[in-house]
Amino acid sequence: MNVEKANEIVEWLKKVSVQPLSEKVETVPVKVTLGKHVFYGARFTTVEKYAPRERAVLEGEAKAGEEWLSHKFYLLGNAPLNMRKLFGRANVAFTWNHDLPIDTRVNHSNGEWYVSCYSDKKKPDHGDFFMLGEWLSHSYGFYKDHKIDTLETFTYLRVPMNVEYL
């Protein structure tokens, strides 16, 4: 897998994304290194809307229907099925800080990313993939400043993540 495949993923996401892609933050091909393991794909940002019963609306400053940006990575490979093999543990958070826009009235980034979904069914046509989502800490209330494992009975392994824009 290489730059060409990463570019194909960018174009594919632009065609099939269910959530609208942000016009403010470009969808770009990337090479992501998780620890010492390399994956190619795309960094993309979707436009989400706050729901009326969401904590951000009920307890925070957001209004129902206001938009916010959700940053994600779509990467080729089957890392989630091999977490124990790759990193020695199943509960892994990847650490990468960025300067992408965030609605700081509601959330802030603590640089933690997690596997938000994956497929090993060879669909779509490009094969196994997984997505990384950003763990966002609330800027208010009970969940303020929580890390991904704050309420867990175990601690996640933190693995460095490096992002190279292609």
Number of C-alpha atoms within 10 A of each C-alpha: 12 13 15 12 16 24 19 15 24 20 15 14 17 14 10 9 11 9 10 12 21 17 10 11 15 12 23 18 27 26 21 21 17 20 15 12 11 17 22 27 29 29 26 22 24 21 16 16 15 16 16 14 10 13 17 21 17 13 13 16 12 21 15 15 12 13 15 17 18 20 20 20 24 25 25 23 20 16 22 22 14 12 14 13 11 15 18 11 12 15 17 22 25 23 18 17 13 9 6 11 15 15 14 11 13 21 18 17 23 18 18 23 25 18 18 15 12 19 17 15 10 10 10 11 7 13 13 17 23 22 20 20 18 22 21 21 20 21 19 16 12 9 13 14 17 15 19 19 14 12 10 9 7 9 13 17 15 15 18 15 20 18 17 10 12 15
